[in-house]
Amino acid sequence: MLSVNLLGASRVSGNNERAGHQEQIWSELSCAGRCLAGFLLTFPDRPHRRERLIDLFWPELEAERGRRALKSAIWRLRRMLAGSPDYREGQVLRTVGSDTVLERTSWLDVDTWALLRAASAALKGTQTRLESPEKGGSKSSRGELWQKSICHLRELISPKSVRR
């Protein structure tokens, strides 16, 4: 199992003989590379345009240098993931055409996934109360509730909200 903590100090740990190697790769990633990793791990199972990722994490670089930086960061992430005994080449972190996709797997444990599962479970009761017309609640879609709760969670865990 490979564990990735994105809440608080970001770090990677594993319960195999290559755990130290995975932690070293994580620390070798640039700040932008770790942000890219956090983004892909926070929003798994969906395609992300390579150009958009470059614009998000390397906006100061010209196009060619941005592509090289993205390619290098993805290569390092694959090396880190490959440290897991359950890793299979061509799975988990894939680049298909101009899209990059990180897929959820049973051997990859990301703390934000657990937080989102808990938030989703908590929202199920909230959604029922909000959609109940006999209680005078307003009709609201699950997507709107999810978006509002994620925005609220981001505000709570944002580095700007931490007082020094």
C-alpha positions in Angstrom: 0.0 0.0 0.0 1.3 3.4 -0.9 -0.1 6.3 1.3 -0.1 9.9 0.1 -0.9 12.7 2.6 -1.9 15.9 1.0 -3.6 17.5 4.0 -1.1 19.2 6.2 2.6 18.5 5.2 2.5 16.5 2.0 4.4 13.2 2.1 4.4 9.7 0.7 4.9 6.5 2.7 4.7 2.9 1.9 4.7 -0.4 3.7 7.2 -2.2 1.5 11.0 -2.3 1.0 10.9 0.5 -1.5 9.1 3.0 0.7 12.3 5.1 1.2 12.8 5.2 -2.5 9.3 6.5 -3.0 9.8 9.2 -0.3 13.0 10.3 -2.0 11.3 10.6 -5.4 8.5 12.8 -3.7 11.2 15.0 -2.2 13.0 15.3 -5.6 9.9 16.7 -7.2 9.9 20.4 -7.7 7.3 22.5 -5.9 5.3 22.6 -9.1 5.7 18.9 -9.5 4.3 18.2 -6.0 1.4 20.6 -6.8 0.7 18.7 -10.0 0.8 15.4 -8.1 -1.6 16.8 -5.5 -3.9 18.0 -8.2 -4.0 14.7 -10.1 -4.4 12.7 -6.8 -7.2 15.1 -5.7 -9.1 14.8 -9.0 -8.6 11.2 -10.1 -10.4 9.2 -12.8 -10.8 12.2 -15.1 -8.8 13.4 -18.1 -6.7 16.6 -17.6 -5.5 18.4 -20.7 -1.7 18.6 -20.7 -1.8 22.2 -21.9 -4.0 23.1 -19.0 -1.7 21.4 -16.5 1.2 23.3 -17.9 -0.7 26.6 -17.6 -1.7 25.7 -14.0 1.7 24.6 -12.7 4.3 26.2 -15.0 2.8 29.4 -16.2 6.1 31.2 -16.2 7.7 28.8 -18.7 7.5 29.0 -22.5 5.5 26.3 -24.2 8.4 23.8 -24.9 10.0 24.2 -21.5 6.6 23.7 -19.9 6.0 20.5 -21.8 9.4 19.2 -20.7 8.7 20.1 -17.1 5.3 18.3 -17.2 6.9 15.3 -18.9 9.6 15.1 -16.2 7.1 15.5 -13.3 4.9 12.7 -14.8 7.9 10.5 -15.2 8.9 11.0 -11.6 5.4 10.3 -10.4 5.3 7.0 -12.4 8.6 6.0 -10.8 7.2 6.7 -7.4 4.0 4.7 -8.2 6.1 1.9 -9.7 7.6 1.3 -6.3 4.4 -0.4 -5.2 4.5 -4.2 -5.7 0.9 -4.0 -7.1 1.9 -1.5 -9.8 1.4 -2.6 -13.4 3.0 -0.7 -16.3 0.5 1.4 -18.2 -1.9 1.6 -15.4 -2.7 4.2 -12.7 -1.0 7.3 -14.4 -1.7 7.3 -18.1 -1.2 9.8 -20.8 -3.7 9.3 -23.7 -3.3 11.8 -26.5 -3.3 15.2 -25.0 -4.9 14.0 -21.7 -3.3 12.8 -18.5 -5.4 10.6 -16.2 -4.6 9.2 -12.7 -6.8 6.3 -11.8 -7.8 5.2 -8.3 -6.5 1.8 -7.3 -6.9 -0.3 -4.2 -3.2 -0.1 -3.3 -3.1 3.7 -3.4 -4.4 5.4 -0.3 -4.8 9.2 -0.6 -6.0 11.1 2.5 -8.1 13.5 0.4 -10.1 10.6 -1.0 -11.1 9.5 2.5 -12.0 13.1 3.3 -14.2 13.3 0.2 -15.9 10.0 1.0 -16.7 11.2 4.5 -18.0 14.6 3.1 -20.1 12.7 0.6 -21.6 10.5 3.3 -22.3 13.5 5.5 -24.0 15.3 2.6 -26.4 12.5 1.9 -28.3 13.4 5.0 -28.0 17.1 4.2 -29.3 16.6 0.7 -32.3 14.7 1.9 -33.2 17.5 4.3 -32.6 20.2 1.7 -34.7 18.5 -1.0 -37.6 17.7 1.3 -40.4 20.1 0.1 -42.6 19.3 3.1 -40.0 20.7 5.4 -39.7 23.9 3.4 -36.2 23.2 2.1 -35.0 24.5 -1.2 -34.5 22.1 -4.1 -30.8 21.8 -4.7 -28.9 19.4 -6.9 -26.3 17.0 -5.5 -23.6 18.7 -7.7 -24.4 22.1 -6.2 -24.2 20.8 -2.7 -20.9 18.9 -3.5 -19.4 22.1 -5.0 -20.4 24.2 -2.0 -19.0 21.7 0.5 -15.7 21.3 -1.4 -15.3 25.1 -1.6 -16.0 25.3 2.2 -13.4 22.5 2.8 -10.9 24.2 0.7 -11.4 27.4 2.7 -10.9 25.5 5.9 -7.7 23.8 4.8 -6.2 26.6 2.7 -2.7 27.7 3.8 -4.0 31.2 3.9 -6.4 30.3 6.7 -3.6 29.0 8.9 -2.6 31.6 11.4 1.1 31.9 12.3 
